[in-house]
Amino acid sequence: RYFFPKKVWSWSSDDVVFLNKSFGWLPDFKAINGGNIYYSLIRNTIAKQMKTGKKVLVTLQGIGIPDFVKKFIAEHKDVFWYLRLHPRYPNDVAEVKSLHVLNPDNTDMDLSNKLSLYELLAGVDYHMTCFSGSALEAELAGIKNIIYGNDGARSYKAKINSGLYDFVDNERSLELSLNHTDSITQSGDSIQPVNTEELIKSVFS
């Protein structure tokens, strides 16, 4: 116990509750909800590089995109799509390029694959994938997850059933998911710490 930290900086209030419950028996132990400082610092910078309006990050996995999603991307001009290829499975390149040709003003292949996942999540409103683990990162960032495909339904069954993630299987359900902004679950008090400078002073003074 002598080597266990007295203070732990956590990203969210849920983590604080868990840590204090688990380790509160240690003398002077305290978990603090400080949020993810990195997200907070990059958010304004990234916002200047990215489009305004409704933005969706699609993280691909080399297995293609459902036809209804492709049709939606091609036809809807009120949403901007960042199409991110999987670094190890570039099978989706041709499909992504064809989507970009169909809707060049509202799709991006450049920043999507240059910026880090964390930078992209700091600048979008929604994250869409089949079963990528990026959904967990998006959840921590307070970004609404939209899941498609049978593999996605199985992988994130509990989160979909709880309403934390949306599951879409046709254009109508995708449209509803993108328009129901009031249902977005902001798990991340992780994004913006209350007042980082003051919090740090209070922790270490």
VENSUL-V810343 format. One record per residue. N is the residue number from 1. RES is the residue in three letters. PHI is phi as a letter, one per 40 degrees, with the letter a starting at -180 (999 if undefined). PSI is psi in whole degrees, -180 to 180 (999 if undefined). OMEGA is omega in radians with two decimals (999 if undefined). Layout:
BEGIN
N	RES	PHI	PSI	OMEGA
N	RES	PHI	PSI	OMEGA
END
This chain:
BEGIN
1	ARG	999	-20	-3.10
2	TYR	c	-19	-3.12
3	PHE	b	4	-3.13
4	PHE	c	136	-3.10
5	PRO	c	147	3.09
6	LYS	c	-29	-3.13
7	LYS	b	135	3.08
8	VAL	b	124	3.13
9	TRP	c	119	-3.08
10	SER	b	157	-3.13
11	TRP	c	-27	-3.01
12	SER	a	163	-3.14
13	SER	c	-32	3.09
14	ASP	c	-42	3.12
15	ASP	c	-40	-3.14
16	VAL	c	-47	3.14
17	VAL	c	-46	-3.12
18	PHE	c	-47	-3.09
19	LEU	c	-43	3.14
20	ASN	c	-34	3.10
21	LYS	c	-39	-3.07
22	SER	c	-35	-3.00
23	PHE	b	12	-3.13
24	GLY	c	-16	3.12
25	TRP	c	-15	3.12
26	LEU	c	140	-3.14
27	PRO	d	128	3.04
28	ASP	g	10	-3.13
29	PHE	c	140	3.08
30	LYS	a	128	3.01
31	ALA	c	138	-3.05
32	ILE	b	135	3.09
33	ASN	c	92	-3.13
34	GLY	b	-10	-3.11
35	GLY	g	175	3.12
36	ASN	c	102	-3.04
37	ILE	c	-35	-3.12
38	TYR	c	-47	3.10
39	TYR	d	-43	-3.10
40	SER	c	-40	-3.10
41	LEU	c	-39	-3.04
42	ILE	c	-15	-2.99
43	ARG	d	-50	-3.12
44	ASN	c	-38	-3.14
45	THR	c	-47	-3.10
46	ILE	c	-38	-3.11
47	ALA	d	-32	-3.13
48	LYS	c	-24	-3.12
49	GLN	c	-19	-3.00
50	MET	b	163	-3.10
51	LYS	c	157	3.02
52	THR	c	169	-3.14
53	GLY	g	-165	-3.07
54	LYS	c	125	-3.05
55	LYS	b	137	-3.14
56	VAL	b	130	2.99
57	LEU	c	124	3.08
58	VAL	b	116	3.10
59	THR	c	117	-3.06
60	LEU	c	163	-3.04
61	GLN	b	19	3.11
62	GLY	g	14	-3.11
63	ILE	b	10	3.12
64	GLY	g	177	-3.12
65	ILE	b	137	3.11
66	PRO	d	147	-3.10
67	ASP	d	-38	-3.10
68	PHE	c	-31	3.09
69	VAL	c	-43	3.11
70	LYS	c	-42	3.14
71	LYS	c	-42	3.14
72	PHE	c	-46	3.14
73	ILE	c	-42	-3.10
74	ALA	c	-33	-2.98
75	GLU	c	-23	-3.04
76	HIS	c	119	-3.09
77	LYS	c	0	-3.11
78	ASP	c	5	3.14
79	VAL	b	140	3.07
80	PHE	b	134	-3.01
81	TRP	b	122	3.00
82	TYR	c	115	-3.01
83	LEU	b	106	-3.03
84	ARG	b	119	3.13
85	LEU	c	151	3.03
86	HIS	c	132	-3.07
87	PRO	c	-25	-3.12
88	ARG	b	-13	-3.09
89	TYR	b	85	-3.06
90	PRO	c	19	-3.07
91	ASN	d	-22	-3.05
92	ASP	c	1	-3.03
93	VAL	d	-50	-3.09
94	ALA	c	-41	-3.13
95	GLU	c	-42	3.13
96	VAL	c	-42	3.12
97	LYS	c	-39	3.14
98	SER	c	-37	3.08
99	LEU	c	-39	3.14
100	HIS	c	-37	3.10
101	VAL	c	-40	-3.11
102	LEU	c	-31	-3.12
103	ASN	a	67	-3.03
104	PRO	c	-28	-3.08
105	ASP	c	-14	-3.04
106	ASN	b	19	3.07
107	THR	b	150	-3.13
108	ASP	b	133	3.04
109	MET	b	-8	-3.03
110	ASP	c	-71	3.12
111	LEU	d	-33	-3.11
112	SER	d	-31	-3.07
113	ASN	b	5	3.05
114	LYS	b	-43	-3.14
115	LEU	c	156	3.06
116	SER	c	163	3.10
117	LEU	d	-40	-3.11
118	TYR	c	-39	3.11
119	GLU	c	-42	3.13
120	LEU	c	-43	-3.13
121	LEU	c	-27	3.12
122	ALA	c	-12	-3.06
123	GLY	b	4	-3.12
124	VAL	b	169	-3.13
125	ASP	b	-28	-3.09
126	TYR	b	154	3.04
127	HIS	b	129	-3.13
128	MET	b	135	3.11
129	THR	a	172	3.01
130	CYS	c	-76	-3.11
131	PHE	b	20	-3.12
132	SER	c	143	3.05
133	GLY	c	-11	3.08
134	SER	d	-22	3.11
135	ALA	c	-36	3.14
136	LEU	c	-38	3.09
137	GLU	c	-41	3.14
138	ALA	c	-40	3.12
139	GLU	d	-45	3.12
140	LEU	c	-29	-3.14
141	ALA	c	0	3.14
142	GLY	g	21	-3.12
143	ILE	c	136	-3.13
144	LYS	c	127	3.09
145	ASN	c	134	3.05
146	ILE	b	118	-3.05
147	ILE	b	141	3.06
148	TYR	b	163	3.05
149	GLY	g	153	-3.14
150	ASN	c	-40	3.13
151	ASP	c	-39	3.10
152	GLY	c	-40	3.13
153	ALA	c	-38	3.13
154	ARG	c	-43	-3.07
155	SER	c	-38	-3.06
156	TYR	b	33	-3.08
157	LYS	d	-49	-3.08
158	ALA	c	-42	-3.11
159	LYS	c	-33	3.08
160	ILE	c	-45	-3.13
161	ASN	c	-32	-3.14
162	SER	c	-12	-3.12
163	GLY	g	0	3.13
164	LEU	c	-43	3.07
165	TYR	b	151	3.01
166	ASP	c	145	3.01
167	PHE	b	131	-3.13
168	VAL	b	141	3.11
169	ASP	b	11	3.04
170	ASN	a	172	-3.08
171	GLU	c	-39	-3.10
172	ARG	c	-45	-3.14
173	SER	c	-33	3.09
174	LEU	c	-43	3.11
175	GLU	c	-43	3.12
176	LEU	c	-42	-3.13
177	SER	c	-41	-3.11
178	LEU	c	-19	-3.11
179	ASN	c	-16	-3.13
180	HIS	c	67	-3.09
181	THR	c	-24	-3.12
182	ASP	c	-12	-3.13
183	SER	c	1	-3.13
184	ILE	c	127	3.14
185	THR	c	114	3.11
186	GLN	c	86	3.12
187	SER	c	-21	-3.03
188	GLY	c	92	2.57
189	ASP	c	6	3.05
190	SER	c	-24	-3.05
191	ILE	c	-50	-3.04
192	GLN	b	106	3.06
193	PRO	c	156	-3.06
194	VAL	d	-66	3.07
195	ASN	a	96	-2.98
196	THR	d	-46	-3.08
197	GLU	c	-46	-3.13
198	GLU	c	-37	-3.14
199	LEU	c	-42	3.13
200	ILE	c	-42	3.12
201	LYS	c	-42	-3.10
202	SER	c	-32	-3.11
203	VAL	c	-42	-2.99
204	PHE	b	3	3.11
205	SER	c	999	999
END
